[in-house]
Amino acid sequence: MGVPDAPACGTLLTVSSSVREGVSGLALRPPVNRVSRRAIWYWMVRALPGWVVLVAAQVGFLFWVSQGTMWHVVALVVTGVLALLHLGVMPPWRYAVHRWEATPDAVYTQVGWLDQERRIAPITRVQTVDSERGAIERLFGLANVTVTTASAAGPIHIHGLDYDVAQRLADDVTSRAQATRGDAT
């Protein structure tokens, strides 16, 4: 699955103010690097508890109420089908969309699955670079990188990276930002 050159209908594009002002050499384009394939399983595991709680509540209600059980069974089946569709479609779809790239001049990201967003953060605007991993990310050997800039759109998040890749990326972007003179305000 490739990433389209032009955004699909409903795709949100965010361009930082420096790009709109004409920072040379930067153009909104799909980044080249994919996140880790383990992110597919991570996203599935993250989505699973919500569905388990909903199905458990419906099963509990089904046993608690004795009238109208046919509609409750239908609702439970519909919930089960929706859960399977969501858990089967969302993670691979997100994997196909989520991309990142760090060049000497900028950090590019593309995220989302229903609503998609592409962003560019010029290195001259980078203020902080953070790497973070929660308990579930540690189980999958993943980490996240957040690049905070002077953009009103907020920080750029890159989720689902291999831990070593995330550390190298954070170090690389930090080094480039320190070596580059820019406004970063």
MARBA-3410 file (N, C-alpha, C, O; in Angstrom, 1 decimal):
185
0.8,-1.2,0.0,0.0,0.0,0.0,0.9,1.2,0.0,1.7,1.4,0.9 ~ 0.7,2.1,-0.9,1.4,3.3,-1.0,0.7,4.5,-0.4,-0.6,4.4,-0.3 ~ 1.3,5.5,-0.2,0.7,6.8,0.3,0.4,7.6,-0.9,1.4,7.9,-1.7 ~ -0.8,8.1,-1.1,-1.1,8.9,-2.3,-0.3,10.2,-2.2,0.0,10.8,-1.2 ~ 0.0,10.7,-3.5,0.7,12.0,-3.6,-0.2,13.1,-3.1,0.3,14.1,-2.5
-1.5,13.1,-3.4,-2.4,14.1,-3.0,-3.2,13.6,-1.9,-3.6,12.4,-1.9 ~ -3.6,14.5,-1.0,-4.4,14.0,0.2,-5.8,13.5,-0.3,-6.4,14.1,-1.2 ~ -6.3,12.5,0.4,-7.6,12.0,0.1,-8.6,13.0,0.6,-8.3,13.8,1.5 ~ -9.8,12.8,0.2,-10.9,13.7,0.7,-11.0,13.5,2.2,-11.0,12.4,2.7 ~ -11.1,14.6,2.9,-11.2,14.6,4.3,-9.9,14.6,5.0,-9.8,14.6,6.3
-8.8,14.7,4.3,-7.5,14.7,4.9,-7.2,16.1,5.4,-7.4,17.1,4.6 ~ -6.7,16.3,6.6,-6.4,17.6,7.2,-4.9,17.8,7.0,-4.1,16.9,7.3 ~ -4.6,18.9,6.4,-3.2,19.3,6.2,-2.8,20.4,7.1,-3.5,21.5,7.1 ~ -1.8,20.3,7.8,-1.3,21.4,8.7,0.1,21.8,8.3,1.0,20.9,8.3 ~ 0.3,23.0,8.0,1.6,23.5,7.6,2.0,24.6,8.6,1.2,25.5,8.8
3.2,24.5,9.2,3.6,25.5,10.1,3.8,26.8,9.5,3.9,26.9,8.2 ~ 3.8,27.9,10.3,3.9,29.2,9.7,5.1,29.5,9.0,5.1,30.2,8.0 ~ 6.2,28.9,9.3,7.5,29.1,8.6,7.4,28.5,7.2,8.0,29.1,6.3 ~ 6.7,27.5,7.0,6.5,26.9,5.7,5.7,27.8,4.8,6.0,28.1,3.7 ~ 4.6,28.3,5.4,3.7,29.3,4.7,4.5,30.5,4.3,4.2,31.2,3.3
5.4,30.9,5.2,6.2,32.1,4.9,7.3,31.9,3.9,8.0,32.8,3.5 ~ 7.5,30.7,3.4,8.4,30.4,2.3,9.8,29.9,2.7,10.7,30.3,2.1 ~ 9.9,29.1,3.7,11.2,28.5,4.1,11.6,27.7,2.8,10.9,26.8,2.4 ~ 12.7,28.0,2.3,13.1,27.3,1.0,13.4,25.8,1.2,13.9,25.4,2.3 ~ 13.1,25.1,0.2,13.4,23.6,0.2,12.4,22.8,1.0,12.5,21.6,0.9
11.4,23.3,1.7,10.4,22.5,2.4,9.1,22.5,1.6,8.6,23.6,1.2 ~ 8.6,21.3,1.4,7.3,21.2,0.7,6.5,20.1,1.4,7.0,19.1,1.9 ~ 5.2,20.3,1.5,4.3,19.3,2.1,4.3,18.1,1.2,3.8,18.2,0.0 ~ 4.8,17.0,1.7,4.8,15.8,0.9,4.8,14.6,1.9,5.0,14.7,3.1 ~ 4.5,13.4,1.4,4.5,12.2,2.3,5.9,11.9,2.8,6.8,11.9,2.0
6.0,11.7,4.1,7.3,11.3,4.6,7.6,9.8,4.1,6.7,9.1,3.7 ~ 8.9,9.4,4.2,9.3,8.1,3.6,9.3,7.0,4.6,9.2,5.8,4.1 ~ 9.5,7.2,5.9,9.7,6.1,6.8,8.4,5.7,7.4,7.5,6.5,7.8 ~ 8.2,4.4,7.5,7.1,3.8,8.2,7.4,3.6,9.7,8.6,3.6,10.1 ~ 6.4,3.5,10.5,6.5,3.2,11.9,6.8,1.7,12.0,6.8,1.0,11.0
7.1,1.2,13.2,7.4,-0.2,13.4,6.1,-1.1,13.1,5.0,-0.6,13.3 ~ 6.3,-2.2,12.5,5.2,-3.2,12.2,4.6,-3.6,13.5,3.4,-4.0,13.5 ~ 5.3,-3.6,14.6,4.7,-3.9,15.9,3.7,-2.9,16.4,2.9,-3.3,17.3 ~ 3.7,-1.8,15.8,2.6,-0.8,16.1,1.2,-1.3,15.8,0.3,-0.9,16.4 ~ 1.1,-2.2,14.8,-0.2,-2.8,14.4,-0.8,-3.5,15.6,-1.9,-3.3,16.0
0.1,-4.3,16.2,-0.4,-5.1,17.4,-0.6,-4.2,18.6,-1.5,-4.4,19.4 ~ 0.2,-3.2,18.7,0.1,-2.2,19.8,-1.3,-1.5,19.7,-2.0,-1.4,20.7 ~ -1.6,-1.0,18.5,-2.9,-0.3,18.3,-4.1,-1.2,18.6,-5.1,-0.8,19.1 ~ -3.9,-2.5,18.2,-5.0,-3.4,18.4,-5.2,-3.7,19.9,-6.3,-3.7,20.4 ~ -4.1,-3.9,20.6,-4.2,-4.1,22.1,-4.7,-2.9,22.8,-5.5,-3.0,23.8
-4.3,-1.7,22.3,-4.9,-0.4,23.0,-6.4,-0.3,22.7,-7.1,0.2,23.6 ~ -6.9,-0.7,21.6,-8.3,-0.6,21.3,-9.2,-1.7,22.0,-10.3,-1.5,22.2 ~ -8.6,-2.8,22.3,-9.3,-4.0,22.8,-10.0,-3.7,24.1,-11.2,-4.1,24.2 ~ -9.5,-3.1,25.1,-10.2,-2.9,26.4,-11.5,-2.2,26.3,-12.5,-2.6,27.0 ~ -11.6,-1.2,25.4,-12.9,-0.5,25.2,-14.0,-1.4,24.7,-15.1,-1.4,25.2
-13.6,-2.3,23.8,-14.6,-3.2,23.3,-14.9,-4.3,24.3,-16.1,-4.7,24.4 ~ -14.0,-4.8,25.0,-14.2,-5.8,26.1,-15.2,-5.2,27.1,-16.1,-5.9,27.5 ~ -15.0,-4.0,27.5,-15.9,-3.4,28.5,-17.3,-3.3,28.0,-18.3,-3.6,28.7 ~ -17.4,-2.8,26.7,-18.8,-2.7,26.1,-19.5,-4.0,26.0,-20.6,-4.1,26.3 ~ -18.8,-5.0,25.5,-19.4,-6.4,25.4,-19.7,-6.9,26.7,-20.8,-7.6,26.9
-18.8,-6.8,27.7,-19.1,-7.3,29.1,-20.4,-6.6,29.7,-21.2,-7.3,30.3 ~ -20.5,-5.3,29.4,-21.7,-4.6,29.9,-23.0,-5.1,29.3,-24.0,-5.3,29.9 ~ -22.9,-5.4,28.0,-24.0,-5.9,27.2,-24.4,-7.3,27.7,-25.6,-7.7,27.8 ~ -23.4,-8.1,27.9,-23.6,-9.5,28.4,-24.2,-9.4,29.8,-25.2,-10.2,30.1 ~ -23.7,-8.6,30.7,-24.2,-8.4,32.0,-25.7,-8.0,32.0,-26.5,-8.5,32.7
-26.0,-7.0,31.1,-27.3,-6.5,31.0,-28.3,-7.6,30.4,-29.4,-7.7,30.9 ~ -27.8,-8.4,29.5,-28.5,-9.5,28.9,-29.0,-10.5,30.0,-30.1,-11.0,30.0 ~ -28.1,-10.8,30.9,-28.4,-11.8,32.0,-29.3,-11.1,33.1,-30.0,-11.8,33.8 ~ -29.2,-9.8,33.2,-29.9,-9.1,34.3,-31.3,-8.9,33.9,-32.2,-9.0,34.8 ~ -31.6,-8.6,32.6,-33.0,-8.3,32.2,-33.5,-9.6,31.5,-32.9,-10.2,30.7
-34.7,-9.9,31.9,-35.3,-11.1,31.3,-36.2,-10.8,30.1,-36.5,-11.7,29.3 ~ -36.7,-9.6,30.0,-37.6,-9.2,28.9,-36.8,-8.6,27.7,-35.8,-7.9,28.0 ~ -37.3,-8.8,26.5,-36.6,-8.1,25.4,-35.3,-8.7,25.1,-34.4,-7.9,24.5 ~ -35.0,-9.9,25.4,-33.7,-10.5,25.2,-33.3,-10.6,23.8,-32.1,-10.6,23.4 ~ -34.2,-10.7,22.9,-33.9,-10.8,21.4,-33.2,-9.6,21.0,-32.2,-9.7,20.3
-33.7,-8.4,21.3,-33.0,-7.2,20.9,-31.6,-7.0,21.6,-30.7,-6.5,21.0 ~ -31.5,-7.5,22.8,-30.2,-7.4,23.5,-29.2,-8.3,22.8,-28.0,-8.0,22.7 ~ -29.7,-9.5,22.3,-28.8,-10.4,21.6,-28.4,-9.8,20.3,-27.2,-9.9,19.9 ~ -29.3,-9.2,19.6,-29.0,-8.6,18.3,-27.9,-7.4,18.6,-27.0,-7.3,17.8 ~ -28.2,-6.6,19.6,-27.2,-5.5,19.9,-25.8,-6.1,20.2,-24.8,-5.6,19.9
-25.8,-7.2,21.0,-24.5,-7.8,21.3,-23.8,-8.4,20.1,-22.6,-8.2,20.0 ~ -24.6,-9.0,19.2,-24.0,-9.5,17.9,-23.4,-8.3,17.1,-22.3,-8.4,16.5 ~ -24.2,-7.2,17.0,-23.8,-6.1,16.2,-22.5,-5.5,16.8,-21.6,-5.1,16.1 ~ -22.5,-5.4,18.1,-21.3,-4.9,18.8,-20.1,-5.8,18.6,-19.0,-5.3,18.3 ~ -20.3,-7.1,18.6,-19.2,-8.0,18.3,-18.7,-7.9,16.9,-17.4,-7.9,16.7
-19.6,-7.7,15.9,-19.1,-7.5,14.5,-18.4,-6.2,14.4,-17.3,-6.2,13.7 ~ -18.9,-5.1,15.0,-18.2,-3.8,14.9,-16.8,-3.9,15.5,-15.9,-3.3,15.0 ~ -16.7,-4.6,16.7,-15.5,-4.7,17.4,-14.5,-5.5,16.5,-13.3,-5.0,16.3 ~ -14.9,-6.6,15.9,-14.0,-7.3,15.0,-13.6,-6.5,13.8,-12.4,-6.5,13.4 ~ -14.5,-5.8,13.2,-14.1,-4.9,12.1,-13.1,-3.8,12.5,-12.1,-3.6,11.8
-13.4,-3.2,13.6,-12.5,-2.1,14.1,-11.1,-2.7,14.4,-10.1,-2.1,14.0 ~ -11.1,-3.8,15.1,-9.8,-4.3,15.5,-9.0,-4.9,14.3,-7.8,-5.0,14.3 ~ -9.8,-5.3,13.3,-9.1,-5.9,12.1,-8.7,-4.9,11.1,-7.8,-5.1,10.3 ~ -9.4,-3.7,11.0,-9.2,-2.7,10.0,-8.3,-1.6,10.5,-7.4,-1.2,9.8 ~ -8.6,-1.0,11.6,-8.0,0.2,12.1,-6.4,0.0,12.2,-5.7,0.9,11.7
-5.9,-1.0,12.9,-4.4,-1.1,13.1,-3.7,-1.1,11.7,-2.7,-0.4,11.6 ~ -4.0,-2.0,10.8,-3.3,-2.0,9.6,-3.5,-0.8,8.7,-2.5,-0.3,8.0 ~ -4.6,-0.2,8.8,-4.9,1.1,8.1,-4.0,2.2,8.7,-3.4,3.0,7.9 ~ -3.9,2.3,10.0,-3.1,3.3,10.6,-1.6,3.1,10.2,-0.9,4.0,9.9 ~ -1.2,1.8,10.2,0.2,1.5,9.8,0.4,1.9,8.4,1.5,2.5,8.1
-0.5,1.8,7.5,-0.4,2.2,6.1,-0.2,3.7,6.0,0.4,4.2,5.1 ~ -0.9,4.4,6.9,-0.9,5.9,6.8,0.3,6.5,7.6,0.9,7.5,7.1 ~ 0.6,6.1,8.8,1.5,6.7,9.6,2.9,6.6,9.1,3.5,5.6,8.8 ~ 3.5,7.8,8.9,4.9,7.9,8.3,5.6,9.1,9.0,5.0,9.9,9.6 ~ 6.9,9.0,8.9,7.7,10.1,9.5,9.0,10.2,8.7,9.4,9.3,8.0
9.7,11.3,8.8,11.0,11.5,8.2,11.6,12.7,8.9,11.0,13.7,9.2 ~ 12.9,12.6,9.1,13.7,13.7,9.6,14.8,14.0,8.6,15.6,13.2,8.3 ~ 14.8,15.2,8.1,15.9,15.7,7.1,16.7,16.7,7.8,16.4,17.1,8.9 ~ 17.8,17.2,7.2,18.6,18.2,7.9,17.8,19.5,8.1,18.2,20.3,8.9 ~ 16.7,19.7,7.3,16.0,20.9,7.4,14.6,20.8,8.2,14.1,21.9,8.7
14.1,19.6,8.3,12.7,19.6,8.9,12.4,18.2,9.3,13.1,17.2,9.0 ~ 11.3,18.1,10.1,10.7,16.8,10.6,9.3,16.8,9.9,8.5,17.7,10.0 ~ 9.1,15.7,9.2,7.8,15.5,8.4,7.1,14.4,9.1,7.6,13.4,9.5 ~ 5.7,14.5,9.3,4.9,13.5,9.8,3.6,13.4,9.0,3.1,14.3,8.4 ~ 3.1,12.2,9.0,1.7,11.9,8.5,1.1,10.9,9.4,1.6,9.9,9.6
-0.1,11.3,10.0,-0.7,10.4,11.0,-2.2,10.3,10.7,-2.8,11.1,9.8 ~ -2.9,9.4,11.4,-4.3,9.3,11.4,-4.8,8.0,10.7,-3.9,7.2,10.3 ~ -6.0,7.8,10.8,-6.6,6.7,10.0,-7.9,7.2,9.4,-8.1,7.0,8.2 ~ -8.8,7.8,10.1,-10.0,8.3,9.5,-9.7,9.8,9.1,-9.9,10.2,7.9 ~ -9.3,10.6,10.0,-8.8,11.9,9.7,-7.3,11.9,9.6,-6.6,11.4,10.6
-6.7,12.3,8.5,-5.3,12.2,8.3,-4.7,13.6,8.3,-5.3,14.6,7.8 ~ -3.5,13.7,8.8,-2.8,15.0,8.9,-1.4,14.8,8.5,-0.7,13.9,8.9 ~ -0.9,15.8,7.7,0.5,15.9,7.4,1.1,17.2,8.0,0.4,18.2,7.9 ~ 2.2,17.1,8.6,2.8,18.3,9.1,4.3,18.4,8.8,5.0,17.4,8.7 ~ 4.8,19.6,8.8,6.3,19.8,8.7,6.7,20.7,9.8,6.0,21.7,10.1
7.8,20.4,10.5,8.4,21.2,11.5,9.8,21.6,11.1,10.7,20.7,11.1 ~ 10.0,22.8,10.6,11.4,23.2,10.3,12.3,23.1,11.5,11.9,23.4,12.6 ~ 13.5,22.6,11.3,14.5,22.4,12.4,14.7,23.7,13.1,14.9,23.8,14.3 ~ 14.6,24.8,12.3,14.9,26.2,12.9,13.8,26.5,14.0,14.0,27.4,14.8 ~ 12.7,25.8,13.9,11.6,26.1,14.9,11.5,25.2,16.0,10.6,25.3,16.9
12.3,24.1,16.1,12.3,23.1,17.1,12.7,23.7,18.5,13.7,24.4,18.6 ~ 11.9,23.5,19.5,12.2,24.0,20.8,12.6,22.8,21.7,13.6,22.9,22.4 ~ 11.8,21.7,21.7,12.2,20.6,22.5,11.9,19.3,21.7,11.1,19.3,20.8 ~ 12.6,18.2,22.1,12.4,16.9,21.6,12.3,16.0,22.7,13.2,15.9,23.6 ~ 11.3,15.2,22.8,11.0,14.3,23.9,10.8,12.9,23.4,10.2,12.7,22.3
11.3,11.9,24.1,11.0,10.5,23.8,10.2,9.9,25.0,10.6,10.2,26.2 ~ 9.2,9.1,24.7,8.4,8.6,25.8,7.9,7.2,25.5,7.6,7.0,24.3 ~ 7.7,6.4,26.5,7.2,5.1,26.3,6.4,4.6,27.5,7.0,4.7,28.6 ~ 5.2,4.3,27.3,4.4,3.8,28.4,4.5,2.3,28.6,5.4,1.7,27.9 ~ 3.8,1.7,29.5,3.9,0.3,29.8,3.6,-0.6,28.6,4.3,-1.5,28.4
2.5,-0.2,27.9,2.2,-1.1,26.7,3.2,-0.9,25.6,3.6,-1.9,25.0 ~ 3.7,0.3,25.4,4.8,0.5,24.4,6.0,-0.3,24.8,6.7,-0.9,23.9 ~ 6.4,-0.4,26.1,7.5,-1.2,26.5,7.3,-2.7,26.2,8.3,-3.4,25.8 ~ 6.1,-3.2,26.4,5.8,-4.6,26.0,6.1,-4.9,24.6,6.5,-6.0,24.2 ~ 5.8,-3.9,23.7,6.0,-4.1,22.3,7.4,-3.6,21.8,7.6,-3.6,20.6
8.2,-3.0,22.7,9.5,-2.5,22.3,9.4,-1.2,21.5,10.2,-0.9,20.6 ~ 8.3,-0.4,21.7,8.1,0.8,21.0,8.3,2.0,21.9,8.4,2.0,23.1 ~ 8.4,3.2,21.2,8.5,4.5,21.9,7.9,5.5,21.0,7.7,5.3,19.8 ~ 7.7,6.7,21.6,7.1,7.8,20.9,8.1,9.0,20.9,8.8,9.1,21.9 ~ 8.1,9.8,19.9,8.9,11.0,19.9,8.0,12.2,19.7,7.1,12.2,18.8
8.2,13.2,20.5,7.4,14.5,20.4,8.4,15.6,20.1,9.3,15.8,20.8 ~ 8.1,16.3,19.0,8.9,17.5,18.6,8.0,18.7,18.8,7.0,18.9,18.1 ~ 8.4,19.5,19.8,7.7,20.7,20.1,8.3,21.9,19.4,9.5,22.1,19.4 ~ 7.5,22.7,18.7,7.9,23.8,17.9,7.2,25.1,18.4,6.4,25.0,19.3 ~ 7.5,26.1,17.7,6.8,27.4,18.0,5.5,27.5,17.2,4.9,28.6,17.2
5.0,26.4,16.7,3.8,26.4,15.9,2.6,26.5,16.8,2.5,25.8,17.9 ~ 1.6,27.2,16.4,0.3,27.3,17.1,-0.4,25.9,17.0,-1.4,25.7,17.8 ~ -0.1,25.1,16.0,-0.7,23.8,15.8,-0.3,22.8,16.8,-0.9,21.7,16.9 ~ 0.7,23.1,17.6,1.1,22.2,18.7,2.2,21.3,18.3,2.8,21.5,17.1 ~ 2.7,20.4,19.1,3.8,19.6,18.8,3.5,18.5,17.8,2.3,18.2,17.5
4.5,18.0,17.2,4.4,16.9,16.3,4.7,15.6,17.1,5.7,15.5,17.8 ~ 3.8,14.6,16.9,4.0,13.4,17.6,4.3,12.3,16.6,3.6,12.2,15.6 ~ 5.3,11.5,16.9,5.5,10.3,16.1,5.4,9.1,17.0,6.2,8.8,17.9 ~ 4.3,8.3,16.8,4.0,7.2,17.6,4.4,5.9,16.9,4.4,5.8,15.7 ~ 4.7,4.9,17.7,4.9,3.5,17.2,6.3,3.3,16.6,6.4,2.4,15.7
7.3,4.0,17.1,8.7,3.7,16.6,9.3,2.6,17.4,9.1,2.5,18.6 ~ 10.2,1.9,16.7,11.1,1.0,17.5,11.8,1.8,18.5,12.2,2.9,18.2 ~ 12.1,1.3,19.7,12.7,2.0,20.7,14.1,2.6,20.3,14.3,3.8,20.5 ~ 14.9,1.8,19.6,16.2,2.3,19.2,16.1,3.4,18.1,16.8,4.4,18.1 ~ 15.1,3.2,17.2,14.9,4.2,16.2,14.4,5.5,16.8,14.9,6.6,16.5
13.6,5.5,17.8,13.1,6.7,18.5,14.2,7.4,19.2,14.3,8.6,19.2 ~ 15.1,6.6,19.9,16.2,7.3,20.6,17.2,8.0,19.6,17.6,9.1,19.8 ~ 17.5,7.3,18.4,18.3,7.9,17.4,17.7,9.1,16.8,18.3,10.2,16.6 ~ 16.4,9.1,16.6,15.6,10.2,16.0,15.7,11.4,17.0,16.0,12.5,16.6 ~ 15.4,11.1,18.2,15.4,12.2,19.2,16.8,12.8,19.3,16.9,14.1,19.4
17.8,12.0,19.4,19.2,12.5,19.4,19.5,13.3,18.2,20.1,14.4,18.3 ~ 19.1,12.8,17.0,19.5,13.5,15.7,18.8,14.8,15.6,19.4,15.8,15.3 ~ 17.5,14.9,15.9,16.7,16.1,15.8,17.2,17.1,16.8,17.3,18.3,16.5 ~ 17.5,16.7,18.0,18.1,17.6,19.0,19.4,18.2,18.6,19.6,19.4,18.7 ~ 20.3,17.3,18.1,21.6,17.8,17.6,21.4,18.8,16.5,22.1,19.8,16.4
20.6,18.5,15.5,20.4,19.4,14.4,19.8,20.8,14.9,20.2,21.8,14.4 ~ 18.8,20.7,15.8,18.2,21.9,16.3,19.3,22.8,17.0,19.2,24.0,16.9 ~ 20.1,22.1,17.8,21.2,22.9,18.5,22.2,23.5,17.6,22.7,24.6,17.9 ~ 22.5,22.8,16.5,23.5,23.3,15.5,22.9,24.3,14.5,23.6,25.0,13.8 ~ 21.6,24.5,14.5,20.9,25.4,13.5,20.5,26.7,14.2,19.8,26.6,15.3
20.9,27.8,13.6,20.4,29.0,14.1,19.0,29.3,13.6,18.8,29.2,12.4 ~ 18.1,29.5,14.5,16.7,29.8,14.0,16.0,30.6,15.1,16.5,30.9,16.1 ~ 14.7,30.9,14.8,14.0,31.7,15.8,13.4,30.9,16.9,13.3,31.3,18.0 ~ 12.9,29.7,16.6,12.4,28.7,17.6,11.5,29.4,18.6,11.5,29.0,19.8 ~ 10.8,30.4,18.2,9.9,31.1,19.1,8.4,31.0,18.6,7.5,31.6,19.3
END
